[in-house]
Amino acid sequence: MLVFGPACGFILGSFCTKIYVDAVFIDTSNLDITPDDPRWIGAWWGGFLLCGALLFFSSLLMFGFPQSLPPHSDPAMESEQAMLPEREYERPTPSNGVLRHPLEPDGSASCFQQLRVIPKVTKHLLSNPVFTCIILAACMEIAVVAGFAAFLGKYLEQQFNLTTSSANQLLGMTAIPCACLGIFLGGLLVKKLSLSALGAIRMAMIVNLVSTACYVSFLFLGCDTGPVAGVTVPYGNNSAPGSALDPYSPCNNNCECQTDSFTPVCGADGITYLSACFAGCNSTNLTGCACLTTVPPENATVVPGKCPSPGCQEAFLTFLCVMCVCSMIGAMAQTPSVIILIRTVSPELKSYALGVLFLLLRLLGFIPPPLIFGAGIDSTCLFWSTFCGEQGACVLYDNVVYRYLYVSIAIALKSFAFILYTTTWQCLRKNYKRYIKNHEGGLSTTLTSKTASRSPKTVRT
């Protein structure tokens, strides 16, 4: 569901961004812009209203449950022990994890007693190097997804000149379903190959290497920023060395051009201008542009949008195919990681261990990465919009530096995850019995002599 939800979100976002932000209050038929125009702002609030309404009505069903459920005695559930290391506490404990005093009657433990045991259990779990490395590796893998996917729509817009709705729709219909398939295939391989913990960590290492190679290929799949008058090349002559780069030029000084919005136009000279105003166009039909000095006056025209980059469409198709493969292969490491985590803790600690995993995933995997990726992307900005003398949003990026930095952060996180996987593999290889709890059948590569004599089949690693 963690993957299916974002897929629905991207598809819903693609439909919402096709609706104008103020469509409820104005007549959109009178607008002179379309969703392909950079000035278009979609109805970003539509998804929040729809999801909020669905959450509200679904929560009404919760009122149908009774205040308390009747007790049910289940032998399987009664085997749950306390959340305490068995090597430190040998007395039986209740299912709530609080160790009762020998003279204390069997009653419900206080809240303080329940909370007091958490630091001890957490310290016990994190002192296990295999458990800690697997959790940190999972955080790095999720960090790549959280940071890379958070700005992937923006990345597609900047690198391949896609619209917001098109980028969200492509992501929701291609990359995320492939990630769902990868999770399924990862679990299927673990089951079919009967992988032990050592085999699972090997699978995670191989999957990590292949997915990292896919990210490396992204460094070579993208489009250049292209010549932009006054930003990347000077006006009039895009090859003049040492010329000052300034959006304002003598050819547009009398136009009173504003930088609070970005409406790029492509000139007949093959150069992109920040707007028709910056191109020196003084007519509504985008002709007679004074800044296009390298073409005859009768051909000094511009068209809306950035100038296309040669080979950009082919690069986008290749990027999309590699992205689908990368999403599928990268997601295959999730199931082996959870399998290893479960097998490194005692049965009575598995529930709490999963809780620690999801807590750290959200603290380390979902919060810092978007901030890191966002700061890196902002550092590649070439031109910032200004409104009333204050800096606004970035309207133009250096696509090459953007691509290298954006992908390199993801590669660095994937590489760190591989180091953690390797550390886990070394620990298991040197002392498998110390870290793997053989409380459940079929979870260990070490078979008892009795089991081995019954069946010559061994568990594959």
C-alpha positions in Angstrom: 0.0 0.0 0.0 3.0 2.3 0.6 3.7 2.1 -3.1 0.1 1.9 -4.4 -0.8 5.1 -2.6 1.8 7.3 -4.3 0.8 5.8 -7.7 -2.8 7.0 -7.2 -1.5 10.3 -5.9 0.6 11.0 -9.0 -2.3 10.1 -11.3 -4.7 12.2 -9.3 -2.2 15.1 -9.3 -1.9 14.9 -13.1 -5.7 15.4 -13.4 -5.8 18.2 -10.9 -3.0 20.1 -12.5 -4.9 20.2 -15.8 -7.6 22.3 -14.0 -6.7 26.0 -13.4 -6.1 26.9 -9.8 -8.9 29.5 -9.6 -11.4 27.5 -11.8 -14.0 27.8 -9.1 -14.0 31.5 -9.0 -13.3 32.6 -12.6 -14.5 31.7 -16.1 -11.6 29.6 -17.5 -12.9 30.0 -21.0 -11.5 33.5 -21.0 -8.0 32.5 -20.2 -5.3 33.0 -22.8 -3.0 30.3 -21.4 -3.1 26.5 -21.4 -1.6 23.8 -19.2 1.4 23.8 -21.5 2.1 27.4 -20.7 4.8 27.9 -17.9 2.4 30.5 -16.3 -0.2 27.8 -15.8 -0.9 26.9 -12.1 -2.9 23.8 -11.6 -5.5 23.1 -9.0 -3.0 21.7 -6.5 -5.7 21.9 -3.7 -8.0 19.4 -5.5 -6.2 16.3 -4.3 -6.2 17.5 -0.7 -9.9 18.1 -0.7 -10.7 14.7 -2.3 -8.4 12.8 0.0 -9.7 14.7 3.1 -13.3 13.8 2.2 -12.4 10.2 1.7 -10.6 10.0 5.0 -13.5 11.7 6.8 -16.2 9.4 5.4 -14.0 6.3 5.9 -13.4 7.3 9.5 -17.1 7.3 10.2 -17.0 3.5 9.9 -14.7 3.4 13.0 -17.6 4.5 15.1 -19.2 1.1 14.5 -16.7 -0.7 16.5 -17.4 -1.4 20.2 -15.5 0.5 22.9 -13.6 -2.6 23.9 -13.3 -6.0 22.3 -14.1 -9.2 24.3 -11.1 -11.2 25.4 -10.1 -14.2 23.3 -7.8 -16.9 24.4 -5.6 -18.1 21.6 -2.7 -20.5 22.4 -0.7 -19.0 19.5 -1.2 -15.5 20.9 -0.4 -16.6 24.4 3.1 -17.6 23.3 4.0 -13.9 22.9 6.5 -13.0 25.5 7.7 -9.7 26.9 9.7 -7.2 24.9 12.8 -7.9 26.9 16.0 -9.8 26.0 15.7 -13.3 27.2 19.3 -13.5 28.1 18.7 -10.7 30.7 15.3 -11.7 31.9 14.3 -15.3 32.3 11.1 -15.0 34.2 7.9 -15.2 32.2 6.4 -11.9 31.4 3.0 -10.8 30.2 2.2 -9.8 26.6 2.4 -6.1 27.4 6.2 -6.4 28.0 6.3 -5.2 31.6 8.1 -7.5 34.0 6.1 -8.0 37.1 7.6 -8.3 40.6 7.3 -11.7 42.1 5.1 -10.4 44.9 3.0 -8.2 42.6 -0.5 -9.5 41.8 -1.4 -10.2 38.2 -2.9 -6.9 37.3 -2.5 -4.4 34.5 0.9 -2.6 34.7 1.1 1.1 35.0 1.9 3.3 32.0 5.3 4.2 33.6 6.2 0.5 33.9 5.3 0.0 30.2 7.4 2.9 29.1 10.4 2.1 31.3 11.2 -1.1 29.3 11.4 0.7 26.0 14.9 2.1 26.4 16.3 -1.3 27.4 14.7 -3.1 24.5 15.8 -0.4 22.0 19.4 -0.5 23.3 19.4 -4.3 23.1 18.2 -4.2 19.5 20.5 -1.5 18.3 23.5 -3.2 19.9 23.1 -6.0 17.3 25.2 -4.8 14.3 23.2 -6.9 11.8 19.9 -5.3 13.0 21.4 -1.8 13.0 23.0 -2.1 9.5 19.9 -3.6 7.9 17.8 -0.8 9.3 20.2 1.9 8.2 20.5 0.3 4.7 16.7 0.3 4.5 16.7 4.0 5.4 19.2 4.8 2.7 17.1 2.9 0.1 14.0 4.7 1.2 15.9 8.0 1.2 16.7 7.6 -2.4 13.0 6.9 -3.2 11.8 9.8 -1.0 14.3 12.3 -2.3 14.5 11.3 -5.9 10.8 10.8 -6.4 9.8 14.0 -4.6 11.5 16.1 -7.3 11.3 13.6 -10.2 8.3 15.4 -11.7 10.2 18.7 -11.6 13.3 16.9 -13.0 11.3 15.7 -16.0 9.9 19.2 -16.6 13.4 20.8 -16.6 15.3 18.1 -18.4 12.8 17.1 -21.1 10.5 20.1 -21.2 7.4 18.2 -20.1 4.4 19.8 -18.5 3.5 19.1 -14.8 0.5 17.0 -15.6 2.3 14.9 -18.2 5.2 14.3 -15.8 2.9 13.2 -12.9 0.8 11.0 -15.2 3.9 9.3 -16.6 5.3 8.6 -13.1 2.0 7.3 -11.8 1.5 4.9 -14.8 5.0 3.6 -15.3 7.7 3.9 -12.6 5.5 3.3 -9.5 3.6 0.2 -10.9 7.1 -1.2 -11.8 8.1 -0.7 -8.2 5.0 -2.7 -7.1 6.0 -5.5 -9.4 9.5 -5.4 -8.0 8.3 -5.9 -4.4 6.2 -8.8 -5.6 9.1 -10.4 -7.5 11.4 -9.9 -4.5 9.1 -11.8 -2.2 8.6 -14.5 -4.8 12.3 -15.1 -5.3 12.9 -15.3 -1.5 10.1 -17.9 -1.3 11.0 -19.9 -4.4 14.7 -20.1 -3.7 14.1 -20.7 0.1 16.8 -18.1 0.9 18.3 -18.0 4.3 19.4 -14.8 5.9 22.8 -15.1 4.3 21.2 -15.7 0.9 18.8 -12.8 1.4 21.6 -10.4 2.1 23.5 -11.6 -1.0 20.3 -10.9 -3.0 20.0 -7.4 -1.5 23.6 -6.7 -2.5 23.2 -7.8 -6.1 19.9 -5.9 -6.4 21.6 -2.8 -5.0 24.5 -3.0 -7.4 22.2 -3.4 -10.5 19.9 -0.5 -9.4 22.9 1.7 -8.7 24.2 1.0 -12.3 20.8 2.2 -13.6 21.2 5.4 -11.6 24.7 5.9 -13.1 23.2 5.7 -16.6 20.9 8.6 -15.7 24.0 10.9 -15.7 24.1 10.6 -19.5 20.3 10.8 -20.2 19.1 14.4 -20.3 19.0 17.6 -22.3 21.1 20.7 -22.0 19.7 24.0 -20.9 20.4 25.5 -24.4 21.3 29.1 -25.2 19.2 31.5 -23.1 19.7 35.2 -24.0 21.2 37.1 -21.1 21.5 34.0 -18.9 23.7 31.5 -20.6 24.7 33.5 -23.7 24.9 37.3 -24.4 22.4 39.0 -26.6 23.1 39.2 -30.3 26.1 36.9 -30.5 26.0 33.6 -28.5 29.7 33.0 -29.1 31.2 36.3 -28.0 33.7 35.6 -25.3 33.8 37.7 -22.1 30.5 39.3 -22.8 28.4 40.2 -19.7 25.3 38.2 -19.1 22.4 40.4 -18.2 18.7 39.8 -19.1 18.4 43.5 -19.7 19.9 44.8 -23.0 19.6 48.0 -25.0 17.2 46.2 -27.3 14.6 45.8 -24.5 15.4 48.6 -22.1 12.3 50.6 -23.1 10.0 47.6 -22.7 9.9 47.6 -18.9 10.2 43.8 -18.7 9.3 42.1 -15.4 11.0 39.1 -13.9 8.2 38.0 -11.7 7.2 35.3 -14.1 8.8 33.0 -16.7 7.2 32.8 -20.1 10.0 31.6 -22.4 9.8 32.1 -26.1 12.0 30.6 -28.8 13.5 33.0 -31.3 14.0 32.4 -35.0 17.8 32.6 -34.2 17.5 29.4 -32.1 17.9 31.2 -28.8 15.5 31.1 -25.9 14.4 34.4 -24.3 12.9 34.8 -20.9 9.8 36.3 -22.4 8.6 38.1 -25.5 9.3 41.3 -23.7 13.0 40.4 -23.2 13.1 39.5 -26.9 12.2 43.1 -27.7 8.8 42.1 -29.3 6.5 45.1 -29.4 3.5 43.5 -31.0 0.9 40.9 -29.9 1.7 38.5 -32.7 5.3 38.1 -31.5 6.9 39.7 -34.6 9.4 42.5 -35.0 11.5 41.5 -32.1 14.4 43.9 -31.8 16.8 41.6 -29.9 17.0 39.0 -32.8 19.8 40.8 -34.5 21.3 37.8 -36.2 18.3 37.2 -38.5 16.7 39.5 -41.1 14.1 41.9 -39.6 11.2 40.3 -41.4 12.1 36.9 -39.8 12.6 38.4 -36.3 9.8 36.4 -34.7 9.4 34.1 -31.7 7.1 31.3 -30.7 6.0 30.4 -27.2 8.1 27.8 -25.3 11.8 26.9 -25.0 13.8 26.1 -28.1 13.9 22.3 -28.5 17.1 20.5 -27.9 18.2 18.0 -30.6 17.8 14.3 -29.5 15.9 15.2 -26.4 12.8 13.1 -27.2 14.9 10.0 -27.8 16.8 10.6 -24.5 13.5 10.9 -22.7 12.2 7.5 -24.0 15.4 5.9 -23.0 15.2 7.5 -19.6 11.7 6.3 -19.1 12.6 2.7 -19.9 15.6 2.7 -17.6 13.5 4.3 -14.9 11.0 1.5 -15.0 13.7 -1.1 -14.8 15.4 0.8 -12.0 12.2 1.1 -10.0 11.4 -2.6 -10.4 14.9 -3.9 -9.5 15.4 -1.4 -6.6 12.1 -2.5 -5.0 13.2 -6.1 -5.0 15.5 -5.4 -2.0 12.7 -4.6 0.4 11.5 -8.1 1.1 15.0 -9.6 1.7 15.8 -6.7 4.1 12.6 -7.3 6.2 13.4 -11.1 6.2 16.9 -10.5 7.6 15.6 -8.1 10.2 13.0 -10.5 11.4 15.4 -13.4 11.6 18.0 -11.4 13.7 15.6 -10.8 16.7 13.9 -13.2 19.1 10.3 -14.0 18.4 9.1 -11.9 21.3 10.9 -8.8 19.9 9.7 -9.0 16.3 6.8 -6.7 16.6 8.8 -4.1 18.4 11.7 -4.5 15.9 9.3 -3.7 13.0 8.1 -0.7 15.0 11.7 0.6 15.3 12.2 0.0 11.6 9.2 2.0 10.5 10.0 4.8 13.0 13.6 5.2 11.7 12.4 4.9 8.1 10.2 8.0 8.7 12.7 9.9 10.7 15.8 9.2 8.5 14.3 8.1 5.2 11.5 10.5 4.6 12.3 13.8 6.3 16.0 14.7 5.6 16.3 13.5 2.0 13.8 15.9 0.3 15.6 18.8 2.2 19.0 17.6 0.9 17.8 17.1 -2.7 15.9 20.4 -2.6 19.0 22.3 -1.4 21.1 20.7 -4.1 18.6 21.6 -6.8 18.4 25.2 -5.7 22.2 25.5 -6.0 22.0 24.8 -9.7 19.6 27.7 -10.4 20.7 30.1 -13.1 17.9 32.7 -12.9 15.6 33.6 -10.0 12.3 35.4 -10.4 11.9 38.6 -8.4 8.7 40.2 -7.1 8.8 43.7 -5.6 12.5 43.4 -5.2 12.4 40.1 -3.3 13.7 36.8 -4.6 11.0 34.3 -5.7 11.2 30.9 -7.3 13.9 29.6 -9.6 12.7 29.8 -13.2 15.8 28.4 -15.0 18.3 25.7 -14.0 21.6 24.6 -15.4 20.3 21.3 -16.7 23.7 19.6 -16.8 24.7 20.5 -13.3 21.2 19.8 -12.1 21.3 16.3 -13.6 24.8 15.5 -12.2 24.0 16.7 -8.7 20.5 15.3 -8.5 21.6 11.8 -9.7 24.9 11.8 -7.7 23.1 12.3 -4.4 21.0 9.2 -5.2 24.1 7.2 -6.2 25.9 8.3 -2.9 22.9 7.0 -0.9 22.8 3.8 -2.8 26.5 3.3 -2.3 26.2 3.8 1.4 23.4 1.2 1.5 25.7 -1.2 -0.3 28.4 -0.7 2.3 25.9 -1.5 5.0 24.8 -4.6 3.2 28.4 -5.7 2.9 28.9 -5.1 6.6 25.9 -7.2 7.3 27.1 -10.0 5.0 30.5 -10.0 6.8 28.9 -10.3 10.2 26.6 -13.2 9.1 29.4 -15.0 7.3 31.8 -14.9 10.3 29.2 -15.8 13.0 25.9 -16.9 11.5 24.5 -18.6 14.7 25.2 -15.6 16.9 23.0 -13.2 14.9 20.3 -15.5 13.5 17.7 -16.7 15.9 16.7 -20.3 15.0 13.3 -20.2 16.7 11.3 -20.9 13.6 11.8 -23.8 11.2 13.3 -23.2 7.9 14.8 -19.8 8.8 18.3 -21.0 9.3 20.8 -22.6 7.0 21.9 -24.9 9.9 19.8 -28.0 10.1 19.8 -30.4 12.9 21.2 -33.8 12.3 17.8 -35.3 12.9 16.2 -33.1 10.2 19.2 -33.7 7.8 18.8 -37.4 8.2 15.1 -37.3 7.2 15.6 -35.2 4.1 18.8 -34.8 2.1 17.5 -31.5 0.7 19.4 -28.5 2.0 18.3 -24.9 2.1 19.8 -22.9 -0.7 21.8 -19.7 0.2 
